[in-house]
């Protein structure tokens, strides 16, 4: 659950600005993974591949502790989070970390905080969960009552800021907050401090088996110029400030870690179907990581299939990865209220959309309670969020020809042409009837059945060049 008020404020804040701009708001050790140049079937977007040449899919959730800071930071994240994630068949966690906790004073890094991150990564490795370390910020940081960039790195030039806790996302449009982003992007000493922070993290955790990537900054924003509408400002900020920042941070990280993915985000305006202005980062291991939130649902409304929001979003986010040849992983997604009448259809449409162009996603958020939490206090999926726990091909040793899953029949089918003797891995969530697995082609699996109520990773090996079909169904 968001710690800073209803997340519907994100939608209200962006929608208000779009209206002012004249736009409608509807418009084993975890294997190392790298980016590959071969496009995903039919999309023109590269998939992810691992160090064995397998096409990789990531499915998981954000993991966070926004309730604690300082000496108690990250204490709400426990081993149970990762045991339960893996127990439902997920293999991916986007872990929120905060610069203000890591470096409370200039040049003084918290060893306690680093140890807690390391302990969390050890739990992830134990349960074979890939972790993305996310440098998270909400409304810049603690200078404005939130989390992220430290107070000592916040410069406002005396511009005004008025808190609006009932609509916290609108605080991004306050003059002081916008000016703080400008200084972060433009001031040489703050640039160096941000790069040093990332070198500390990458130097400490770049070799950890659970770490797959670094999300360089969460939902970056900026300062519009006089007379600019929001889409124009967003594209300028992305091209002229975010792109140089990502390039600087990439160079800093590569001094200590040359293998880990770098996840780069556009501004949140992409959620309104606005293509990004980001340029190329100039690094071979970059992942484009937009978020998948829509105005109406974030404001608490139901999904409207006829509004065309998913189609507009998909058109907006696929241009950048096609142009620059980078994979896509959705860093956050999911409505606050999954129990509304059309949310069943939303989950169907959203999951189908992301499967067309992305190599995976992290839902928001893996916690136990209300609001955005995936699970209730008893550990049961909240309405419709159970649809995220479905079979998927976590790693395919070859060229995928087709993949399909029927939520009602719970029948899963993967077809591929084998390209190496490495195993293809299929993740199956728990089913009260268990699973039966059938393999056709010159191939064999390490299991033909999965016990009732148990998740499993089924490994299939095939002769190179074989055309393989794997089917899993309850039984």
C-alpha positions in Angstrom: 0.0 0.0 0.0 1.4 3.4 -0.9 2.8 5.2 2.1 2.1 8.7 0.9 -1.7 8.8 0.3 -3.9 7.3 -2.4 -2.0 6.5 -5.6 -5.0 7.8 -7.5 -3.3 11.2 -7.0 -0.8 10.2 -9.8 -3.7 10.0 -12.2 -5.4 13.1 -11.0 -2.2 15.1 -11.2 -1.3 14.0 -14.7 -4.9 14.3 -15.9 -5.2 17.9 -14.6 -2.0 19.0 -16.4 -3.1 17.2 -19.6 -6.4 19.0 -19.6 -4.6 22.3 -19.1 -2.4 21.4 -22.0 -5.5 20.8 -24.2 -5.2 17.0 -24.2 -7.8 14.5 -23.1 -6.6 12.2 -20.3 -7.9 9.1 -22.0 -5.7 9.9 -25.0 20.4 -22.7 -8.5 22.5 -19.7 -8.6 20.2 -17.4 -10.4 21.5 -17.4 -14.0 23.1 -14.3 -15.3 21.0 -12.6 -18.0 22.0 -10.4 -20.9 20.4 -8.6 -23.8 20.3 -10.3 -27.1 20.1 -9.0 -30.7 17.5 -11.4 -32.0 14.0 -9.9 -32.1 11.2 -11.5 -30.2 8.7 -13.3 -32.6 6.7 -10.8 -34.6 7.4 -7.8 -32.4 10.7 -6.4 -33.8 11.8 -6.0 -30.1 14.8 -8.1 -28.8 14.1 -10.5 -26.0 16.3 -11.1 -23.0 18.7 -14.0 -23.2 20.8 -15.6 -20.5 24.4 -16.6 -20.5 23.3 -20.0 -22.1 21.6 -18.3 -25.0 18.1 -18.9 -23.8 15.2 -16.4 -24.2 14.2 -15.3 -20.8 10.8 -14.1 -19.4 10.6 -12.4 -16.0 7.4 -12.5 -13.9 7.1 -11.0 -10.5 6.3 -8.1 -8.2 7.7 -5.0 -6.6 9.0 -5.5 -3.0 9.3 -2.5 -0.7 9.4 -1.0 2.7 8.2 2.6 2.7 7.1 2.5 6.3 10.6 2.5 7.8 13.7 4.7 7.3 17.1 5.3 8.9 18.0 2.6 11.4 14.8 0.6 10.7 15.0 0.9 6.9 14.0 -2.3 5.0 13.1 -4.2 8.2 9.6 -4.8 6.8 11.0 -6.9 3.9 11.4 -10.5 5.1 12.4 -13.9 3.8 8.6 -14.7 3.6 8.3 -12.3 0.7 10.6 -14.3 -1.5 9.4 -17.7 -0.3 5.9 -16.7 -1.1 6.8 -15.2 -4.5 8.6 -18.4 -5.6 5.8 -20.5 -4.1 3.3 -18.8 -6.5 5.6 -19.4 -9.5 7.2 -15.9 -9.8 10.9 -15.4 -10.4 11.4 -11.6 -10.3 11.4 -8.9 -7.6 11.9 -5.1 -8.1 13.4 -4.0 -4.8 12.9 -0.4 -3.8 15.9 1.3 -2.3 16.3 4.9 -1.3 19.3 7.2 -1.7 18.4 9.1 1.4 18.7 5.9 3.5 21.9 4.8 1.7 23.7 8.2 2.0 22.2 10.3 4.8 25.1 12.7 4.7 27.3 13.6 1.8 30.0 10.9 1.3 28.7 8.8 4.3 27.2 5.5 3.2 25.2 3.5 5.7 26.8 0.1 6.2 23.7 -1.1 8.0 21.6 -0.3 5.0 24.0 -2.1 2.6 24.0 -5.2 4.9 20.2 -5.3 4.8 20.2 -5.1 1.0 22.7 -7.9 1.0 20.6 -10.0 3.3 17.5 -9.5 1.1 19.6 -10.5 -2.0 20.7 -13.7 -0.2 17.0 -14.6 0.4 16.3 -14.0 -3.3 19.2 -16.2 -4.3 17.9 -19.0 -1.9 14.6 -19.0 -3.7 16.0 -18.4 -7.2 14.4 -14.9 -7.6 16.0 -12.3 -9.9 16.3 -8.9 -8.3 16.2 -5.5 -9.9 17.6 -2.8 -7.6 15.4 0.3 -8.1 16.7 3.7 -7.0 13.2 4.9 -6.0 12.0 8.4 -5.5 8.5 9.8 -4.8 8.1 13.6 -5.3 11.9 13.8 -5.3 12.6 13.0 -1.6 12.4 13.8 2.1 12.7 17.6 1.6 9.1 17.4 0.4 7.9 14.8 2.8 8.6 11.7 0.7 11.5 9.4 -0.1 14.4 9.3 -2.6 17.0 12.0 -3.2 18.5 13.2 0.1 17.8 16.6 1.6 21.4 17.6 1.1 21.1 17.0 -2.6 17.8 19.0 -2.9 18.1 22.6 -4.2 15.0 24.7 -4.8 16.2 28.3 -5.3 13.6 29.3 -2.7 10.7 28.4 -5.0 7.4 27.6 -3.2 6.2 24.2 -2.2 2.8 23.5 -0.7 2.1 19.9 0.5 -1.0 18.3 -0.8 -1.3 15.0 1.0 -4.7 14.2 -0.5 -3.2 14.4 -4.0 0.4 13.6 -3.5 1.3 13.1 -7.2 0.2 16.6 -8.0 3.1 17.8 -5.8 5.4 16.9 -8.7 4.1 20.0 -10.4 5.1 22.3 -7.6 7.8 24.8 -8.6 10.2 23.8 -5.8 10.0 20.1 -6.8 10.5 20.8 -10.5 13.5 23.0 -9.8 15.1 20.3 -7.6 15.0 17.9 -10.6 16.7 20.5 -12.8 19.5 20.9 -10.3 19.9 17.1 -10.0 20.3 16.9 -13.8 22.4 20.0 -14.3 24.6 20.7 -11.2 28.1 19.1 -11.6 28.5 18.2 -7.9 25.1 16.5 -7.8 25.8 14.6 -10.9 29.0 13.3 -9.3 27.2 12.4 -6.1 24.6 10.4 -8.0 27.3 8.6 -9.9 29.2 7.8 -6.7 26.0 6.4 -5.1 25.6 4.0 -8.0 29.2 3.0 -8.0 28.8 2.1 -4.3 25.8 -0.1 -5.1 27.2 -1.7 -8.2 30.6 -2.2 -6.5 29.0 -3.9 -3.6 26.3 -6.0 -5.3 27.3 -6.3 -9.0 28.7 -9.8 -8.4 25.7 -11.1 -6.3 24.0 -14.0 -8.1 20.5 -12.6 -7.5 21.2 -9.2 -9.0 20.0 -8.9 -12.7 19.8 -5.1 -13.0 19.8 -1.6 -11.8 16.8 0.7 -12.3 18.6 4.0 -12.4 15.8 6.3 -11.2 12.1 5.6 -10.6 9.5 7.7 -12.5 11.8 10.7 -13.3 10.2 14.1 -13.7 11.4 17.6 -14.5 10.6 21.3 -15.0 8.5 22.5 -17.9 9.4 25.7 -19.6 7.0 28.6 -20.0 4.4 27.8 -22.6 5.2 24.1 -22.9 2.5 21.6 -22.7 3.2 18.4 -20.7 4.0 16.0 -23.6 6.4 18.5 -25.2 8.1 19.1 -21.8 8.3 15.4 -21.2 10.0 14.7 -24.5 12.5 17.6 -24.0 13.3 16.5 -20.5 13.8 12.9 -21.7 16.0 13.9 -24.6 18.0 16.7 -23.0 18.3 15.7 -19.4 17.4 12.1 -18.8 19.4 10.7 -21.7 22.6 12.4 -20.6 22.0 11.4 -17.0 21.5 7.7 -18.0 24.7 7.8 -20.1 26.7 9.3 -17.1 25.4 6.7 -14.7 26.1 3.9 -17.2 29.7 5.0 -17.5 30.0 5.2 -13.7 28.5 1.8 -13.1 30.7 0.2 -15.9 33.8 1.2 -14.0 32.9 -1.5 -11.4 30.3 -3.8 -13.0 30.3 -4.6 -16.7 27.7 -7.4 -16.8 24.5 -6.1 -15.1 21.5 -4.7 -17.0 20.8 -1.0 -16.8 17.0 -0.3 -16.7 16.0 3.2 -18.0 12.6 4.7 -17.5 10.8 7.5 -19.4 8.7 10.0 -17.5 5.3 8.8 -16.3 3.7 10.7 -19.1 4.1 7.6 -21.2 1.1 6.2 -19.4 -1.0 8.7 -21.4 0.1 7.2 -24.7 2.9 9.8 -25.2 6.0 8.3 -27.0 9.3 8.9 -25.1 12.0 11.4 -26.2 14.8 9.3 -24.7 17.8 8.8 -26.9 20.2 5.8 -27.1 22.2 5.1 -24.0 25.2 3.7 -25.8 25.5 0.5 -23.6 25.0 -3.0 -24.8 22.9 -4.1 -21.8 20.1 -1.6 -21.6 16.5 -2.5 -20.8 13.6 -0.1 -21.5 11.4 -0.1 -18.3 8.2 2.0 -18.6 5.4 1.8 -16.1 1.9 0.6 -17.1 -0.6 2.9 -15.3 -3.7 4.5 -16.8 -5.4 7.7 -15.6 -9.0 6.4 -15.1 -8.1 3.3 -13.1 -5.5 5.0 -11.0 -8.2 7.5 -10.0 -10.3 4.5 -8.8 -12.4 3.9 -11.9 -13.2 0.7 -13.6 -11.6 -0.6 -16.8 -13.3 0.5 -20.0 -12.3 -1.8 -22.8 -13.7 0.5 -25.4 -11.6 3.5 -24.4 -8.5 2.1 -26.2 -6.1 3.0 -23.5 -4.1 -0.3 -23.7 -3.8 0.1 -27.4 -2.6 3.7 -27.1 -0.1 2.7 -24.4 1.3 -0.2 -26.4 1.8 2.0 -29.5 3.6 4.5 -27.4 6.0 2.2 -25.6 7.1 0.0 -28.5 8.7 2.7 -30.6 11.8 3.2 -28.4 12.8 -0.5 -28.1 12.3 -1.1 -31.8 14.4 1.9 -32.7 17.3 1.2 -30.3 17.1 -2.6 -30.3 16.6 -3.0 -26.5 14.4 -5.4 -24.5 11.3 -4.2 -22.5 10.4 -5.1 -19.0 7.5 -3.3 -17.3 8.7 -2.0 -14.0 5.3 -1.4 -12.3 1.7 -2.1 -13.2 -1.7 -3.0 -11.7 -4.8 -1.1 -10.6 -5.5 -0.3 -6.9 -8.9 -2.0 -7.0 -9.0 -5.3 -8.7 -12.5 -6.1 -7.7 -14.4 -3.8 -10.0 -16.8 -5.4 -12.5 -14.5 -5.1 -15.6 -11.1 -5.8 -13.9 -11.3 -9.5 -14.9 -11.2 -8.3 -18.5 -8.5 -5.7 -17.7 -6.1 -8.4 -16.4 -6.8 -10.5 -19.5 -6.1 -7.6 -21.9 -3.1 -6.2 -19.9 -1.3 -9.6 -19.7 -2.0 -10.2 -23.4 -0.6 -6.8 -24.3 2.6 -7.1 -22.3 3.2 -10.6 -23.7 3.3 -9.1 -27.2 6.3 -6.8 -26.6 7.9 -7.3 -23.2 10.2 -9.8 -21.7 8.4 -9.6 -18.4 6.9 -7.4 -15.7 6.8 -6.6 -12.0 3.3 -5.9 -10.5 2.8 -3.4 -7.8 3.1 -4.5 -5.0 3.9 -7.8 -3.2 2.5 -7.1 0.3 -0.2 -8.5 2.6 -3.2 -6.2 3.1 -5.4 -3.8 1.1 -4.9 -1.2 -1.7 -2.3 -2.3 -4.2 -1.2 -5.3 -2.2 -1.2 -8.6 -4.2 -2.3 -10.6 -1.2 -4.7 -10.1 1.7 -3.6 -10.4 5.3 -4.1 -14.2 5.2 -1.8 -14.5 2.2 -4.6 -15.1 -0.4 -4.6 -13.3 -3.7 -6.9 -10.3 -3.8 -9.6 -10.1 -6.5 -8.3 -10.9 -10.0 -4.6 -10.6 -9.0 -4.5 -14.4 -9.0 -4.5 -14.1 -12.8 -0.9 -13.0 -12.7 0.1 -16.4 -11.4 0.0 -18.4 -14.6 2.4 -20.8 -16.4 5.1 -19.2 -18.5 8.4 -20.1 -20.2 11.0 -18.7 -17.9 13.8 -19.7 -20.3 13.6 -21.2 -23.8 16.6 -22.8 -25.3 15.7 -22.0 -28.9 13.4 -20.0 -31.1 9.9 -19.6 -29.7 7.2 -20.4 -32.3 4.2 -19.9 -30.1 3.1 -19.7 -26.5 -0.5 -19.8 -25.3 -2.4 -20.1 -22.0 -6.2 -20.4 -21.4 -7.1 -19.0 -18.0 -10.4 -21.0 -17.9 -9.1 -24.3 -19.1 -5.7 -23.6 -17.4 -4.1 -25.3 -20.4 -0.6 -24.1 -21.3 1.3 -24.8 -24.6 4.7 -23.8 -25.7 6.2 -24.6 -29.1 9.8 -23.9 -30.1 12.6 -25.0 -32.3 15.5 -26.2 -30.1 18.7 -24.4 -30.5 21.0 -25.8 -27.8 21.1 -28.7 -25.4 20.5 -26.3 -22.5 17.1 -27.0 -20.7 14.0 -25.0 -21.5 12.4 -24.0 -18.1 8.6 -23.7 -17.7 7.3 -22.2 -14.4 4.0 -23.6 -13.2 2.1 -22.0 -10.3 0.2 -24.1 -7.7 -3.0 -25.8 -8.9 -5.4 -27.7 -6.6 -5.4 -30.5 -9.2 -1.7 -30.6 -9.9 -0.3 -30.5 -13.4 0.3 -33.1 -16.1 3.1 -32.3 -18.6 3.3 -33.8 -22.1 6.3 -33.3 -24.5 6.2 -33.9 -28.3 9.2 -33.9 -30.5 12.8 -35.1 -30.0 12.7 -33.9 -26.4 12.1 -35.1 -22.9 11.3 -33.5 -19.5 12.5 -34.0 -16.0 8.9 -34.4 -14.8 5.6 -35.6 -16.2 3.5 -34.5 -13.2 3.4 -31.8 -10.5 1.8 -32.5 -7.1 -1.4 -30.7 -6.1 -0.9 -27.3 -4.6 2.8 -27.1 -5.5 4.6 -24.8 -7.9 7.4 -26.2 -10.0 9.9 -25.5 -12.7 9.8 -28.2 -15.3 12.9 -28.6 -17.4 12.8 -29.8 -21.0 15.8 -30.9 -23.0 15.8 -31.4 -26.8 18.1 -32.3 -29.6 19.3 -29.1 -31.5 17.0 -28.3 -34.4 14.1 -30.4 -33.0 10.6 -28.9 -33.2 9.2 -29.2 -29.6 5.7 -28.8 -28.2 5.2 -28.8 -24.4 1.8 -28.9 -22.9 0.8 -28.5 -19.3 -2.8 -29.0 -18.0 -4.4 -29.6 -14.6 -4.9 -33.2 -13.6 
